[in-house]
């Protein structure tokens, strides 16, 4: 089995504050989706959510900026790591992610070992 990181991306949307009921439904959908992955023994790491308000970007020349949120319209919400036979199986898991229902998207990337040069 190979490991793939599913990176959850979303964009800042005007008037995009969901109601408490919508937030509860999204949380329920998210937990059901994650539970399904775990039940298939394909969840290698539950990952973490990433802060939307506290972050810095370090650039060459000792330049440090806030964000990247001030510079981009899109941000990374978080990630998980799944274990599947191939990238197509990881993409199948990503296709069911609840973030797709609220305008976000999922980036699927293979985790490589130091001796894997792919």
Residue pairs with C-beta under 8 A, 6 or more apart in sequence:
1 83
1 84
1 85
2 83
2 84
2 85
2 86
2 87
2 110
2 111
3 44
3 81
3 82
3 83
3 110
3 111
4 81
4 82
4 83
4 84
4 87
4 90
4 108
4 109
4 110
4 111
5 47
5 79
5 80
5 81
5 108
5 109
5 110
5 111
6 47
6 79
6 80
6 81
6 82
6 90
6 93
6 94
6 97
6 106
6 107
6 108
7 76
7 79
7 106
7 107
7 108
7 109
8 76
8 77
8 78
8 79
8 97
8 99
8 104
8 106
9 74
9 75
9 76
9 77
9 99
9 104
9 105
9 106
9 107
10 74
10 75
10 77
10 99
10 102
10 103
10 104
10 105
11 73
11 74
11 75
11 103
11 104
12 69
12 73
12 74
12 75
13 103
16 103
18 26
18 102
26 98
26 101
26 102
29 98
29 101
30 98
33 96
33 97
33 98
34 43
34 46
34 80
36 96
37 43
37 80
37 82
37 93
42 82
42 83
42 84
42 93
43 80
43 81
43 82
43 83
44 81
44 82
44 83
45 80
45 81
46 80
47 78
47 79
47 80
47 81
48 78
48 79
49 77
49 78
50 75
50 76
50 77
50 78
50 79
52 69
52 75
52 77
53 69
55 66
55 67
55 68
55 69
56 64
56 65
56 66
56 67
57 64
57 65
57 66
57 67
57 68
57 71
58 64
59 65
65 71
68 75
69 75
77 99
77 104
81 111
82 90
82 93
84 90
84 93
87 108
87 110
90 108
91 108
94 106
94 108
97 104
97 106
99 105
99 106
100 106
110 118
112 118
